Amino acid sequence: MFSKLKLITAVLCVVAVAFVVVPSAKADDWDKKTIVTFDRPVEVPGTVLPPGKYMFQVMDFLGSRNVIRITDEYGVKVYATVFGIWDFTFDAPEKT
């Protein structure tokens, strides 16, 4: 039978191994999911979005990360799927 000291040592070892082996939990930012709220109609290629909340999400399409899917805030109804173009600026504006 285990003594209390051996039992406590065994429990602490299991907890220590769990912290090392189990990966830390964090949000998945692979799809860059973003919820946006518009207070007026917004035109996107192919449609006009009425005022409301929408989810913009990067899709992995044949290895390209330039495809953006626009859905309702829950991701149920797809309003548009568009191709994005990278845009870089070297002069940051003072007020964003």
For each residue, the residues with C-beta under 8 A, 3 or more apart:
1:
2: 6 7 10
3: 6 7
4: 7 8
5: 8 9
6: 2 3 9 10
7: 2 3 4 10 11
8: 4 5 11 12
9: 5 6 12 13
10: 2 6 7 13 14
11: 7 8 14 15
12: 8 9 15 16
13: 9 10 16 17
14: 10 11 17 18
15: 11 12 18 19
16: 12 13 19 20
17: 13 14 20 21
18: 14 15 21 22
19: 15 16 22
20: 16 17
21: 17 18
22: 18 19
23:
24:
25:
26:
27:
28: 31
29: 32
30: 58 60
31: 28 57 58 59 60
32: 29 56 57 58
33: 55 56 57
34: 55 56 57
35: 53 54 55 73
36: 53 54 55 56
37: 52 53 54
38: 41 42 49 51 52 54
39: 51
40: 51
41: 38 48 49 50 51
42: 38 48 49
43: 47 48 49
44: 47 48 49 70 79 80 82
45: 80 82
46: 80 82
47: 43 44 79 80
48: 41 42 43 44
49: 38 41 42 43 44 52 54 70 79
50: 41
51: 38 39 40 41
52: 37 38 49 72 73
53: 35 36 37 72 73
54: 35 36 37 38 49 70 71 72 73 79
55: 33 34 35 36 70 71 72 73 74 75
56: 32 33 34 36 68 69 70
57: 31 32 33 34 68 69 71 75
58: 30 31 32 65 67 68
59: 31 67 68 69 81
60: 30 31 63 64 65 67
61: 64 66 67
62:
63: 60
64: 60 61 67
65: 58 60
66: 61 83 84 85 86
67: 58 59 60 61 64 81 82 83 84
68: 56 57 58 59 81 82 83 84
69: 56 57 59 78 80 81
70: 44 49 54 55 56 78 79 80 81 82
71: 54 55 57 74 75 76 77 78 79
72: 52 53 54 55 75 76 77 79
73: 35 52 53 54 55
74: 55 71
75: 55 57 71 72
76: 71 72
77: 71 72
78: 69 70 71 81
79: 44 47 49 54 70 71 72
80: 44 45 46 47 69 70
81: 59 67 68 69 70 78
82: 44 45 46 67 68 70
83: 66 67 68
84: 66 67 68
85: 66
86: 66
87:
88:
89: 92
90:
91:
92: 89 96
93: 96
94:
95:
96: 92 93
